[in-house]
Amino acid sequence: MPAQLNLIADRPVFSGILIDSSGSMKPYANSVIEAHRMMLDMLRKSEKCGKGVLYVYQCLFAETPELLNAFYPLRPDGPGQDKVKVLDSTNYKPEGNTALYDAVIKMTEELTAQKNGAFRQGLSSAARIAVITDGEDTISQARPEHVQEAIRKLRSDEWLEASVVVGLKNERFDEARLVALKTSLGFSQHISLERSEQEVRRAFVLASRFLAGKA
């Protein structure tokens, strides 16, 4: 039994987060930057990170997906010691429309590569993904059915442990639209928050719990 438990505890987890950087997020840019650093600090304190088995992928999405970093191991000894990017005023500049579906497809391609690579090495691994957004997709080339199929494939064999969309509600993005977005993405969960500086910070805290395997 102890060996089995160690196998589970030491299992690599590939955690991906997509962060809305469309124009509607511009008033909250400073909160996003602050909250993103908090999220990474929380992830660095997680058991998975301490064991060296937490791999983090980050991508912004507006007009097109903008990769911050591919799946790199997160190190517990702080920023600058690994290749996981921290947001600041030079790399987080919200503008434009929302190509969320394209960003999800891009991430699922990376996740599939990681899943296949781990399988070839005989490793038992898992994935967890989160999206933080204040609106629906507006300009993606990918369609909802493409996203749903990609997510379904990742969920096969119970490899994708969690998929959550954290929605920052506003006058154009209410609860019903958030639920519809979760369905169109094929995600398993959604979290409903208001779009405010305080709730933006809370969104990243909640996302960190999913990415670290605590939710």
C-alpha positions, 0 to 999 in steps of 0.5 A: 500500500505505501508504494501505491500511495507514493506512486500517486503522490509522485505522479507528474501533474501537467497544469495549464492555465489560460488567462484572458488578455482581451481589451475588457480586462484592461481596467483590471491589468494591475490586479491580474499582474498582482494576482498572477504572482500570488498564484505562482507563489501558492503553487510553489508551496504545493506538495507537487511542486516540492516533489518536482513533479508540477509542470506549468503551462501558461498562455494569454488569449486575446486576438491570438493565443500568446504563449508565456511558457510551455510545460516547464517544471515549477521550482519551489525556490522562487521566480528566476529559478525556473522557466515559468513566466511571471506577468508584469506590465511588459507582458500583460497588455490587454487589448483586442477581442477574445480567441478563447477556443483557439487558445484551448486547442493550442493547449490541448495539443501541448497536453496531448504531447505531454501525455504521449511522452509520459506514456512512452516513458512508462510514467503515470501522469495527470492533467489539470486545466483552468481558464480565467475570462470575463467573456465569451469567445468572439473571433476563434477559427476553432469551433466549440465542437472541436474544443469539446472533442479535444477535451473528451480525448484528454479525459479518456482514461481519466487522465484529465483530472479537472477542467474549470472555467473561472468566469468574471461576470459583468453586464455582457457576461452573466451566469447563463452565458458562463454556464453556456461557455463551460458547456461549449468548452466541454469543461467539467466545472465553472466558478462564478465571480464578479468582475472587480479588482478583489474578485480578479485576485480571488480568481487566481487563488481559486485557480491555483487550487485546481492546478495544484490538485487541491480541488 
